[in-house]
């Protein structure tokens, strides 16, 4: 998984809102949505439940969020912090 897609997943899990998460990672809402869908396809599971006003993580999404937020600082340090 690309580091930028990992950032998108973490932002959406943290913000629980596509608009705020998109702003946080400097993308349009539609671009963020496509990135999240691609990640879900890559993992083969739905990571987020989409509501009309907010987003919640599924059990699989919660697990991935925990794994990646734990690893993210180390990954960013190794790869660099470019967007």
N, C-alpha and C positions, 0 to 999 in steps of 0.2 A: 504494500500500500504506500502511496506517495505521502510524504510528510504534509503537504498542503491539504490532502483529503483528510488526514488524521486531525489536522487543526479544525477543519469544517465539522467533523463529527463531535469533537470536544466542545466547540462553540455552541452547536445546536443542543447538545446535552446539558450544557451549563445554562444557556439562555432560555431554553424551552419555548422558543419563538423563532420562526424562520426570519422574520424581518430584522429583529435585533441581532440574531446570529450572523446574518448576511452583512449587516453594518459592521459588526465586530471584525469580520474577516475581509472586509472591503470588496464584497461581491454583490451582484444583484440577487434578489430573492430567487429568481428562476435558475440562475447559475448554481447557487447553493443547493437548491432542490435537486438539480441534475447530479451534482457531486454526491449528495447523500444517497440518491437512488443507485448510483454506480457502486458506492461502498456496500450498500445492501445486497446488490447483485454479486459483488465480489465475495462477501461473506456467506451468501446463500440464505440469509435470514433477514426478517424485517427488524430493524433496530429502533424504529420510532413509531408510535401511534400518533397519527395526525388528527387533531381536533379542529374545530372551527376557529378557535382563537389561540390555542396553545398546542404544544407538542409534549408528549411524555415518552420516556424510554421504555421499550419492552424489556422483558427479563434478559433477553440476549443483548439488547442495547446497553442495559445497566452493567452487565458483565464486561462488555467490550469497553465501555466508558471507564470503568474502574481499572482495567488492564492498561489502557492507553494513557490515562491521566497519570498513572503511576510511572509509566515509561517515558512519557512525553518530554519532561525536562532533560533526561539523559539523551534522548534522540535529538532534540533541538541542539544540545551542546555538541553532539558528535557531528551533526550534519550542517549546523549553522542556522541562523534565525531568519534566513531570507524567506519572504512570503511565497 
